[in-house]
Amino acid sequence: MQEKLLEKFKELFGADGEIRTYFAPGRVNMIGEHTDYNGGHVFPCALTIGTYGVVRKREDNKLRFYSMNFENLGILESSLDDLKPDPAADWTNYPKGVIWAFGEKGMKITQGMDLLLFGNIPNGSGLSSSASVEVLTGYILKDFYGCDVTNQDIALIGQYSENKFNGVNCGIMDQFAIAMGKKGHAIFLDTATLEYTYAPIELKDAKIVISCSNKKRGLGDSKYNERRAECEKALEEIQQFVGIKSLGDLTEEEFEKFKSAIKDEDRVKRARHAVYENQRTIKAVEALKNNDIELFGKLMNESHVSLRDDYEVTGIELDTLAEEAWKVDGVIGSRMTGAGFGGCSVSIVKNDAVDTFIEQVGKAYEEKIGYAADFYVVEIGDGPSRLA
């Protein structure tokens, strides 16, 4: 793979100068959805699929980008003097946003770059292809350009760039999971404090299977920002009666006690999901520590139901993937993952049921939705790295 990318880079940009190759993973969130901007806990892990980048520094301020996933767009050019979002420049707004954000944080980049990207994360799948590109860019600026940042800083700068440059009010989870990934482990992250612990995921006789709905979604133009605003309003209403900083501060019992402060039934549902999902995530990590994978799976299923009924971010595609998964013997748990409105589900499936799962869920999905889903049996990988 690396040789093929290097060959393409040289064909497009020439072979002179120092050329480096990097990788940043995608991520899947096992449980804890739409809690990261509500001050709750999340439990994501980095994957061994992700984004490869081949890069060379330039002597001028020119930026030249090329993606092997969007070859029809050709080489897209811009400049360090002109770092602003450009709807026509599509995916390049993610690396440009990170370069801009480094400048905003006092690390102005003065040398341009030639950058070729290839991602083996399905685009628009909800496995964080955009955050993967952001972390990859941040890691290049750290390693190649000598910016004095930690991987945690890269995560925060990536989130800042997505919020301020790309206009998506995402939480910290995606960038954090990718920047801080550790092979064989998920990250139990308190998004309110950024305190985290690594928890080993030991599935002795089971695999993690990602089911991609192939329904594309764009975060900025989805209802993502609307859901966030509904939660913020619900929090304001509850804060009139109890001194909390976020919905993640509430237990289920406290929520039930104070929910009458919320003046709109939809907002009650959104806040209930945020509170209960946070508590489910805490219980799920505890279950994993106790080797109770069955309870972990049950909590995954409950998470999907809450995202479907209270948060209303699933849709027929993700509901079909989860509901058909629940019918298959050997499925321990299954739920949508990511922002929703399309994207993927994640399932824990016993080894001897994986083939049946893919066949059965795939057949039912295509019959109901009218087009096929894709399935990926994935492994948990490390964070970003320089490959060559």
C-alpha positions in Angstrom: 0.0 0.0 0.0 2.7 2.5 1.0 4.7 1.8 -2.2 1.6 2.4 -4.3 0.9 5.7 -2.6 4.5 6.9 -2.8 4.5 6.0 -6.5 1.3 8.1 -7.1 2.8 11.0 -5.1 5.9 11.1 -7.2 3.9 10.8 -10.4 1.7 13.9 -9.3 4.2 16.0 -7.4 7.7 14.8 -8.5 10.3 12.7 -6.6 12.7 15.3 -5.3 13.0 16.4 -1.6 12.2 14.6 1.6 8.9 12.7 1.3 7.4 11.1 4.4 4.4 8.7 4.9 2.0 8.8 7.9 -1.1 7.0 9.1 -4.0 8.0 11.4 -6.7 5.5 12.3 -10.5 5.7 12.1 -12.5 5.0 15.2 -15.6 3.2 16.4 -17.4 4.0 19.5 -18.5 0.9 21.4 -21.0 2.8 23.6 -21.6 6.3 24.8 -23.2 8.1 21.8 -24.0 11.9 21.8 -22.7 12.1 25.3 -19.3 13.8 24.4 -20.8 17.3 24.1 -23.0 16.7 27.1 -20.1 16.2 29.6 -20.5 12.5 29.7 -18.4 9.4 29.2 -17.6 7.7 25.9 -15.9 4.4 25.1 -14.3 4.5 21.6 -11.3 2.6 20.2 -9.0 3.3 17.2 -9.2 0.9 14.3 -6.5 -0.6 12.0 -8.3 1.1 9.0 -7.8 4.8 8.6 -6.1 7.5 6.5 -2.6 7.3 4.9 -0.8 10.5 4.0 2.3 11.1 1.8 3.7 14.6 2.3 6.6 16.9 1.4 7.3 20.3 2.7 7.4 23.2 0.1 9.7 26.2 0.1 6.8 28.5 -0.7 3.3 29.0 0.9 1.4 26.9 -1.6 -0.8 23.9 -0.5 -1.4 21.2 -3.0 -3.8 18.4 -2.0 -4.8 15.2 -3.8 -7.0 12.4 -2.6 -7.0 8.9 -4.1 -10.6 8.6 -2.8 -11.7 11.6 -4.9 -9.5 11.3 -8.0 -12.1 13.1 -10.2 -11.3 16.3 -8.2 -7.7 16.3 -9.3 -5.1 18.3 -7.5 -6.7 21.0 -5.3 -4.5 24.1 -4.7 -4.7 26.8 -2.1 -2.3 28.9 -0.1 -1.3 29.5 3.5 -2.3 33.1 2.9 -5.9 32.0 2.1 -7.0 29.6 4.8 -10.7 29.9 4.7 -13.4 27.2 4.2 -14.2 26.6 0.5 -17.3 24.5 -0.2 -15.9 23.8 -3.7 -12.7 22.4 -2.2 -14.6 19.6 -0.4 -12.4 17.4 1.8 -9.4 19.8 1.8 -11.3 22.0 4.3 -10.2 19.4 7.0 -6.4 19.7 6.6 -6.7 23.4 5.9 -8.8 23.8 9.0 -6.1 22.1 11.2 -3.3 24.3 9.6 -5.4 27.4 10.4 -6.1 26.2 13.9 -2.4 25.6 14.6 -1.9 29.3 13.6 -4.7 30.4 15.9 -3.0 28.5 18.8 0.2 30.5 18.1 1.9 27.9 15.8 1.8 29.6 12.4 2.8 27.4 9.6 5.0 29.3 7.1 5.9 26.5 4.7 3.4 24.9 2.3 3.0 21.2 1.6 2.2 18.7 -1.1 -0.1 16.1 0.5 -1.6 12.9 -1.0 -4.2 11.1 1.0 -5.8 7.7 0.8 -8.4 6.5 3.2 -9.7 2.9 3.6 -12.5 4.1 5.9 -15.7 4.3 3.9 -16.5 8.0 3.3 -19.5 9.2 5.2 -19.7 6.0 7.2 -19.5 7.5 10.7 -16.1 5.9 11.4 -14.6 9.4 11.6 -12.9 9.8 8.2 -12.9 13.6 8.8 -11.4 13.4 12.3 -8.8 10.9 11.0 -7.7 13.5 8.3 -7.6 16.2 11.1 -5.4 14.1 13.4 -3.2 12.9 10.5 -2.6 16.6 9.5 -1.9 17.5 13.2 0.6 14.7 13.5 2.4 15.8 10.3 2.7 19.3 11.7 4.1 17.9 14.9 6.5 15.4 13.4 7.6 17.0 10.1 7.1 20.7 10.9 8.4 20.5 14.5 5.3 21.9 16.3 5.5 21.4 20.0 2.3 19.5 20.7 1.2 16.3 22.4 -1.2 13.9 20.8 -3.9 15.1 23.2 -3.2 18.7 22.0 -3.7 17.4 18.4 -7.1 16.0 19.4 -8.2 19.4 20.9 -6.9 21.4 17.9 -8.7 19.0 15.6 -11.9 19.5 17.4 -11.3 23.3 17.5 -10.8 23.3 13.7 -13.9 21.3 13.0 -16.0 23.6 15.3 -14.6 26.9 14.2 -13.4 26.3 10.6 -15.9 23.7 9.3 -18.9 24.8 11.4 -19.7 21.4 13.0 -20.3 21.5 16.7 -18.7 18.1 17.3 -17.5 16.9 20.7 -14.0 15.8 21.5 -14.5 12.0 21.2 -13.5 11.3 17.6 -10.3 13.2 17.6 -9.3 12.0 21.1 -10.0 8.3 20.2 -7.9 8.6 17.1 -5.0 10.6 18.5 -4.8 8.6 21.7 -5.6 5.1 20.3 -3.9 2.0 21.8 -3.8 -1.4 20.2 -6.2 -3.9 21.9 -7.8 -1.2 24.1 -10.8 1.1 24.1 -10.6 4.5 25.9 -12.9 5.2 28.8 -13.0 9.0 28.5 -14.7 11.5 30.7 -15.4 14.3 28.2 -16.0 16.9 30.9 -12.5 16.6 32.4 -10.5 14.7 29.7 -9.6 12.1 32.3 -9.2 8.7 30.7 -8.2 5.2 31.2 -7.4 2.4 28.7 -9.5 -0.7 29.1 -8.5 -3.9 27.4 -11.1 -5.4 25.1 -10.5 -9.1 25.3 -13.0 -10.9 23.0 -11.7 -14.5 23.3 -14.3 -16.0 21.0 -15.9 -13.0 19.4 -15.2 -10.3 16.8 -16.2 -6.7 16.3 -18.1 -6.3 13.1 -18.9 -2.9 11.5 -21.9 -2.8 9.2 -21.9 0.2 6.9 -25.4 1.3 5.8 -24.0 3.0 2.7 -26.4 5.9 3.4 -24.2 8.9 3.2 -24.6 11.7 5.7 -22.9 15.1 6.2 -22.6 16.2 9.8 -22.8 20.0 9.1 -26.1 19.7 7.2 -27.7 17.0 9.4 -29.7 17.5 12.5 -26.5 17.1 14.6 -26.2 20.7 15.5 -30.0 20.8 16.3 -29.7 17.9 18.8 -26.8 19.7 20.5 -28.8 22.9 20.8 -31.8 21.0 22.2 -29.5 19.5 24.9 -28.0 22.9 25.7 -31.5 24.4 26.2 -32.6 21.4 28.4 -29.4 21.9 30.5 -30.2 25.6 31.0 -33.7 24.8 32.1 -32.5 22.2 34.7 -29.8 24.5 35.9 -32.5 26.8 37.2 -33.0 24.2 39.9 -29.8 22.3 40.4 -26.1 23.4 40.3 -24.7 21.2 37.5 -22.3 22.0 34.7 -23.5 19.4 32.2 -26.2 16.7 31.7 -23.4 14.2 32.3 -23.3 15.3 36.0 -26.8 13.8 36.6 -27.6 10.3 37.7 -30.8 8.7 36.3 -32.6 9.3 39.7 -31.6 13.0 39.7 -32.8 13.4 36.1 -36.2 11.9 36.9 -36.4 14.3 39.9 -35.6 17.5 37.9 -36.9 16.7 34.4 -40.1 18.6 34.9 -38.0 21.8 34.6 -37.6 21.1 30.9 -40.5 22.8 29.1 -40.6 20.8 25.9 -41.3 17.0 25.5 -38.7 16.6 22.7 -36.0 18.2 24.9 -37.0 15.9 27.8 -36.3 12.9 25.5 -33.0 14.3 24.3 -31.8 15.0 27.8 -33.0 11.6 29.0 -30.8 9.9 26.4 -27.8 12.0 27.3 -28.1 11.1 31.0 -29.1 7.5 30.7 -26.5 6.8 27.9 -23.7 8.2 30.1 -24.7 5.9 33.0 -25.0 3.0 30.5 -21.4 3.7 29.4 -20.1 3.6 33.0 -21.9 0.3 33.6 -20.6 -1.2 30.3 -17.0 -0.5 31.2 -17.6 -2.0 34.6 -19.1 -5.1 33.0 -16.1 -5.4 30.8 -13.8 -5.3 33.8 -15.8 -8.1 35.3 -15.6 -10.1 32.0 -19.4 -9.9 31.7 -19.5 -9.5 27.9 -23.2 -10.5 27.9 -24.1 -7.5 30.0 -21.9 -5.3 27.8 -23.9 -6.5 24.8 -27.3 -5.9 26.5 -26.2 -2.3 27.3 -25.2 -1.8 23.6 -28.7 -2.9 22.6 -30.3 -0.5 25.1 -28.1 2.2 23.7 -29.5 1.7 20.2 -33.1 1.8 21.5 -32.5 5.1 23.3 -30.8 6.6 20.2 -33.8 5.5 18.1 -36.7 6.5 20.5 -35.3 9.4 22.6 -32.6 10.9 20.5 -34.2 10.1 17.1 -30.9 9.9 15.2 -31.1 6.4 13.7 -33.4 6.2 10.7 -34.6 3.1 8.9 -31.2 2.0 7.7 -29.5 1.9 11.0 -32.6 0.4 12.7 -32.7 -2.3 10.1 -29.0 -3.2 10.7 -29.4 -3.3 14.5 -32.8 -5.1 14.6 -31.7 -7.7 12.1 -28.5 -8.3 14.0 -30.5 -8.9 17.2 -32.2 -11.8 15.5 -29.0 -13.7 14.8 -27.8 -16.3 17.2 -24.3 -15.5 18.4 -24.8 -11.7 18.3 -23.8 -10.4 21.8 -24.8 -6.8 21.2 -25.4 -4.4 18.3 -26.1 -0.7 18.0 -25.6 2.3 15.7 -22.3 4.1 16.2 -21.3 7.6 15.3 -23.6 10.6 14.8 -26.4 8.7 13.2 -28.5 9.7 10.2 -26.7 7.0 8.2 -23.3 5.6 8.7 -22.6 2.4 10.6 -23.6 -0.1 13.3 -21.2 -1.9 15.5 -21.8 -5.5 16.7 -20.0 -8.0 18.9 -20.5 -11.4 17.2 -19.3 -14.8 18.3 -16.6 -16.2 15.9 -18.7 -19.1 14.7 -21.6 -16.7 13.9 -19.8 -14.1 11.9 -20.4 -15.6 8.4 -24.1 -16.2 9.2 -24.4 -12.6 10.6 -23.0 -11.0 7.4 -25.2 -13.2 5.2 -28.4 -12.9 7.2 -28.2 -9.2 8.0 -26.9 -8.4 4.5 -29.8 -10.2 2.8 -32.5 -8.7 5.1 -31.0 -5.2 4.7 -30.9 -5.3 0.9 -34.5 -6.6 0.7 -35.8 -3.9 2.9 -33.6 -0.9 1.9 -33.1 -1.7 -1.8 -29.2 -1.6 -1.8 -26.5 -3.5 -0.1 -24.7 -2.9 3.2 -20.9 -3.5 3.6 -19.4 -5.4 6.4 -16.0 -5.1 8.0 -14.5 -7.4 10.6 -12.2 -5.0 12.4 -9.3 -4.9 14.9 -8.4 -2.3 17.5 -5.3 -0.4 16.5 -2.9 2.3 17.7 -3.0 6.1 17.2 -1.2 8.1 14.5 2.3 7.2 13.4 5.0 7.9 10.9 5.4 4.9 8.6 8.4 6.0 6.5 
